Amino acid sequence: MSKVLIVSGHPDPAHSTANRLILENVKTLLPGAAVRELGKLYPDGAFDVAAEQEALAQADIIVLAFPLYWYSVPGLMKNWIDKVWLHGFAYGSKGDKLRGKRMVLSVTTGGPETAYRHDGEQTATVREIFLPLRLTARNCGMKVTDYVISYGMMFIPGLSAPEDMARIERETAEHARELARILS
């Protein structure tokens, strides 16, 4: 069985709705998966590089789980990539620790799916937006093999309707089931 590492890049997990629910469901569905919640482990961004590299090296499949922030990963996750995926570890002539691993992206957006089309508000698909991540993975000898994307996951307590929370709960449970299916 493949060793799965889920790296949650939400910078403020206490105020997350969709990403928190997805992660809770996935932990139940895949109890053997290792989980690194960057926002809880490193709220100040001071990473334990050795521990993070060890977790990555032990995994066969690496899941990057995050909300879409300004057409990319949240700053905390980007900083984690910059500080942990170092030359000599992740890439370069001796950087082979990620080579051959699968990367799966688990993404939530605030906007609806219709916004992420060429004729939509964002004029690009989420998969197109993540070309830099795919290229980063390729440079490290990995391949992004799957995406699980949930759209319209914004919930603002006091502003959003109760039926929005019910929909988000249903859709995050489905997101987690799909992620578990891909990883099993």
DALINGI-V260537 format. One line per field, one symbol per residue. burial: # if it has 24 or more other C-alpha atoms within 12 Angstrom, else .. Layout:
burial: ???
//
This chain:
burial: ..###########..############..#..##########..#.#.#..##.###.##########..###########..###..##.....####.###########....#........###..#..##.##.#################............##.##########.##.
//
